[in-house]
Amino acid sequence: MKYARVINIELKSSQDLEIFYKKWEKWLPENMPKAVSRTLVRTSPNSTLMMAVYESEEIAESAREVVQKFFDLASEHMHDVVELHGEVMLD
């Protein structure tokens, strides 16, 4: 069953948001597992909602572990993170 991860990220400033996502764009293709879909929504000048759907919970858990490595590398730009996850009910 497909499994989704949703991450709300508040960055320290709009400039931090720009820097963070420039780094993310370079880092993502080489490191993250394949997703069925990925969506990034800017919810305010310094926050975003990242959504990814994976083929299985196992792949989603692997993605969580990998993205945490990126968050550790980019933590100087981050203020707060809220993570949600669960089975996709309707596709």
trRosetta pair geometry for C-beta under 8 A, 3 or more apart (Angstrom, degrees):
i j d omega theta_ij theta_ji phi_ij phi_ji
1 56 7.2 90 59 -119 46 60
1 57 7.6 25 72 -29 87 94
1 87 5.3 4 129 -146 130 112
1 88 7.0 -169 163 46 87 80
2 36 6.3 -31 -133 1 123 157
2 53 5.5 13 176 180 119 106
2 54 6.8 160 -157 80 69 41
2 55 6.3 -59 -106 -133 69 26
2 56 7.6 -74 -111 -68 31 31
2 87 7.2 107 83 -163 55 63
2 88 4.0 -17 94 28 106 131
2 91 6.3 82 36 -78 151 134
3 53 7.3 154 79 -156 34 61
3 54 5.3 -25 66 63 86 93
3 55 7.8 -1 23 86 85 23
3 56 6.0 20 5 155 118 20
3 57 4.3 133 -70 -82 160 57
3 59 7.3 154 53 60 117 85
3 60 4.2 -101 106 -18 121 146
3 85 6.9 24 170 -179 97 98
3 86 7.1 -148 -152 120 74 20
3 87 5.8 -48 -103 -104 70 48
3 88 6.6 -132 -82 -14 17 86
4 51 6.6 -9 -170 -168 112 89
4 52 6.9 162 -151 86 64 45
4 53 4.9 -30 -95 -99 84 72
4 54 7.5 167 -89 16 32 72
4 60 7.3 18 55 -115 2 141
4 85 6.5 -173 95 -145 56 58
4 86 6.3 -11 56 62 89 59
4 87 7.7 71 15 170 82 8
4 88 5.3 100 -27 -71 106 89
5 50 8.0 -8 113 110 90 92
5 51 7.5 168 87 -149 52 44
5 52 5.3 -4 56 59 93 93
5 54 7.3 31 -3 -7 100 111
5 60 5.3 162 -38 -161 109 105
5 63 6.3 -156 11 95 153 127
5 64 6.4 -168 -116 -73 149 91
5 83 7.0 -21 -168 -164 93 97
5 84 7.5 152 -160 85 47 51
5 85 4.7 -12 -106 -102 67 99
6 49 6.7 -9 -171 -174 94 95
6 50 7.2 162 -156 84 44 54
6 51 5.0 -3 -108 -105 80 81
6 83 7.3 147 82 -159 53 49
6 84 4.4 -13 63 65 102 100
6 85 7.0 -176 21 -76 69 48
7 49 7.4 158 81 -157 45 47
7 50 4.5 -9 58 57 97 103
7 51 7.9 -172 23 -72 64 41
7 67 7.5 -144 -44 146 163 153
7 81 6.4 -18 -169 -164 100 98
7 82 7.3 157 -157 81 50 49
7 83 5.1 -12 -106 -105 81 75
7 84 7.6 -168 -75 27 39 65
8 43 7.4 -21 -140 19 96 154
8 47 6.8 13 -179 179 85 113
8 48 7.4 -180 -149 91 48 44
8 49 5.4 -18 -99 -103 72 75
8 50 8.0 -169 -75 21 25 70
8 81 7.1 153 82 -157 58 45
8 82 4.4 0 54 55 108 99
8 83 7.9 -149 27 -69 67 34
8 84 8.0 43 -7 -1 94 101
9 20 7.7 -163 138 147 142 155
9 47 6.3 178 92 -150 51 68
9 48 5.3 -2 56 56 96 87
9 49 7.9 177 19 -84 70 28
9 50 6.7 29 -4 -5 113 109
9 78 6.5 -72 -165 -129 102 102
9 80 7.6 165 -155 88 42 54
9 81 5.4 -5 -107 -107 71 80
10 46 6.4 50 -166 120 69 92
10 47 4.4 -24 -104 -98 65 108
10 78 7.5 96 81 -164 54 67
10 79 4.6 -60 109 69 96 110
10 80 4.4 17 45 51 115 92
10 81 7.6 -145 26 -67 70 41
11 14 7.7 116 85 -91 121 20
11 16 4.1 -174 165 103 116 109
11 17 4.3 177 41 -70 153 73
11 20 5.6 -136 -105 -7 136 148
11 46 4.7 -124 66 -177 86 86
11 47 6.6 -171 14 -83 72 48
11 48 7.8 36 -16 2 105 95
11 77 5.4 -23 -147 154 104 89
11 78 6.0 -67 -113 -107 60 44
11 79 6.1 104 176 2 12 95
12 16 4.4 82 51 -8 86 164
12 46 7.0 -103 83 -170 21 136
12 77 6.0 -131 14 -170 103 43
12 78 7.1 53 -29 87 85 4
12 79 5.0 140 -77 -55 58 100
13 16 4.6 105 49 3 72 100
13 17 7.2 -125 99 -6 45 84
13 46 5.6 -100 -173 -108 14 133
14 17 5.3 -45 -152 29 38 118
14 18 6.7 41 150 -19 65 100
14 45 4.3 -50 -82 163 116 97
14 46 5.0 -98 -67 -73 55 82
15 18 5.8 -51 -153 33 35 111
15 19 6.5 32 151 -15 66 107
16 19 5.7 -56 -146 41 34 110
16 20 5.9 40 155 -26 68 109
16 46 6.8 44 59 -145 100 104
16 77 3.9 162 -169 -156 103 89
16 78 7.7 -172 158 -56 130 32
17 20 5.7 -53 -143 35 27 115
17 21 6.4 12 164 -8 63 110
17 42 7.7 82 173 -128 143 106
17 45 7.3 -171 12 150 152 53
17 46 5.2 -155 -39 -135 124 53
17 47 7.5 -97 -96 -44 129 19
17 48 6.9 137 -146 -28 113 109
17 77 7.6 160 -62 170 30 118
18 21 6.4 -66 -147 42 24 100
18 22 6.4 27 156 -21 63 108
19 22 5.9 -56 -149 33 29 111
19 23 6.6 27 154 -15 64 106
19 77 5.8 -154 83 -105 111 142
20 23 6.0 -64 -160 38 28 109
20 24 6.2 28 148 -22 66 110
20 74 5.5 99 -130 178 83 137
20 77 4.5 -173 -69 118 105 152
20 78 7.2 103 -108 -65 140 78
21 24 4.9 -45 -136 36 42 118
21 25 6.2 51 160 -26 67 97
21 40 7.6 115 -129 179 126 155
21 48 7.6 104 -72 -37 124 161
22 25 6.0 -47 -149 29 29 113
22 26 7.0 23 153 -11 59 106
23 26 6.1 -65 -158 39 33 107
23 27 5.9 20 154 -15 70 118
23 70 7.9 155 128 -166 107 102
23 73 7.7 -159 162 115 139 114
23 74 5.8 163 91 -93 150 125
24 27 5.7 -65 -137 44 29 107
24 28 5.7 40 166 -39 68 108
24 70 6.8 79 -110 175 76 141
24 74 7.6 -14 -60 -51 85 165
25 28 6.3 -38 -132 18 21 116
26 29 7.9 -72 -177 24 25 97
27 30 6.8 -89 -168 48 37 97
27 31 5.6 -20 165 17 78 133
27 70 5.6 130 132 -117 151 120
27 73 7.9 164 -109 74 156 148
28 31 6.5 -97 -139 50 19 91
28 32 5.0 -17 -159 4 69 126
29 32 7.5 -30 -81 35 12 93
31 66 5.7 166 155 180 96 121
31 69 7.6 -128 -178 77 139 126
31 70 7.1 139 103 -59 153 113
32 35 7.3 -19 142 -25 119 104
32 63 6.0 40 -157 -132 88 91
32 66 5.8 158 -107 111 55 141
32 67 7.0 39 -105 -69 104 85
33 54 6.9 40 102 -124 120 124
33 59 5.3 -155 129 -168 151 93
33 62 5.3 66 -29 101 145 119
33 63 5.1 -102 36 -72 107 88
33 66 6.9 154 -13 11 85 151
34 54 8.0 119 97 -130 57 83
34 59 7.7 -48 65 -167 68 137
35 38 5.0 92 79 -53 147 93
35 52 4.4 -83 -129 -166 150 104
35 53 6.2 109 -178 65 97 48
35 54 5.5 -72 -123 -83 70 69
35 63 7.3 61 -75 -98 101 151
36 53 4.4 -53 59 100 111 99
36 54 6.4 170 -2 -111 92 16
36 55 6.2 130 -51 -61 107 65
37 51 7.8 -3 110 115 95 93
37 52 7.0 -176 92 -145 53 49
37 53 4.9 26 45 36 88 107
38 50 7.6 -18 -166 -171 89 85
38 51 7.1 158 -155 88 43 57
38 52 4.8 -4 -105 -103 77 87
39 50 7.6 161 86 -156 53 42
39 51 4.6 -4 57 58 97 104
39 52 7.8 -174 23 -72 62 47
40 48 5.9 -9 -171 -176 88 129
40 49 7.5 159 -156 81 43 51
40 50 5.5 -8 -107 -107 77 72
40 51 7.8 -167 -73 25 36 68
41 48 6.3 150 79 -161 48 72
41 49 4.5 -8 59 55 104 98
41 50 8.0 -164 26 -72 68 32
41 51 7.6 27 -1 -1 104 106
42 45 8.0 31 173 -104 113 19
42 47 7.6 123 -164 86 57 47
42 48 5.4 -42 -105 -101 49 84
43 47 5.0 -47 66 101 100 98
43 48 6.1 153 8 -117 88 23
43 49 5.4 75 -40 -18 124 98
44 47 4.5 34 45 37 100 99
46 79 7.7 46 142 7 122 133
52 60 7.7 163 102 -121 103 86
52 63 6.6 -131 100 163 147 160
53 88 5.9 40 -138 -68 117 139
53 91 7.9 123 -168 -118 157 107
54 57 7.8 134 85 -83 118 17
54 59 4.1 -162 173 96 131 112
54 60 4.3 -172 39 -64 140 79
54 63 6.3 -157 -65 -10 143 140
55 59 5.6 58 50 19 82 150
56 59 4.9 99 58 7 80 97
56 60 7.0 -141 100 -2 45 89
57 60 5.4 -56 -148 40 36 115
57 61 6.2 38 153 -23 68 103
57 87 7.4 -42 -69 -82 106 79
58 61 5.8 -51 -148 33 30 110
58 62 6.6 33 151 -18 62 103
59 62 5.5 -51 -151 35 35 115
59 63 6.4 39 148 -21 65 103
60 63 5.5 -51 -150 34 34 115
60 64 6.6 41 149 -25 64 100
60 85 6.4 139 156 -154 134 126
61 64 5.4 -44 -150 28 36 116
61 65 6.8 36 152 -17 63 101
62 65 5.9 -55 -155 35 33 111
62 66 6.4 28 151 -16 66 108
63 66 5.7 -58 -146 40 33 109
63 67 6.0 29 159 -18 70 108
64 67 6.1 -55 -140 38 26 106
64 68 6.5 34 155 -27 60 104
64 83 7.5 87 -131 -170 108 149
64 85 7.5 -35 -75 -70 130 152
65 68 5.9 -52 -155 26 29 115
65 69 7.4 34 148 -21 59 98
66 69 5.8 -50 -166 24 39 113
66 70 7.2 34 144 -12 66 100
67 70 5.4 -50 -156 36 46 112
67 71 6.3 49 146 -22 71 102
68 71 5.4 -49 -145 37 37 114
68 72 6.4 43 152 -23 65 100
69 72 5.7 -50 -152 31 31 114
69 73 6.7 29 149 -17 62 105
70 73 5.6 -57 -153 37 36 111
70 74 6.1 4 159 5 71 113
71 74 6.1 -71 -137 54 28 92
71 75 6.3 64 156 -74 65 80
71 78 6.7 17 -158 -33 87 163
71 81 6.9 0 -140 -64 141 161
72 75 5.9 -12 -148 -34 28 116
74 77 5.3 -38 170 32 88 114
74 78 6.5 88 118 -28 85 107
75 78 5.4 -66 -145 35 45 113
78 81 6.4 -5 -175 -45 131 102
88 91 5.6 53 144 -70 129 96
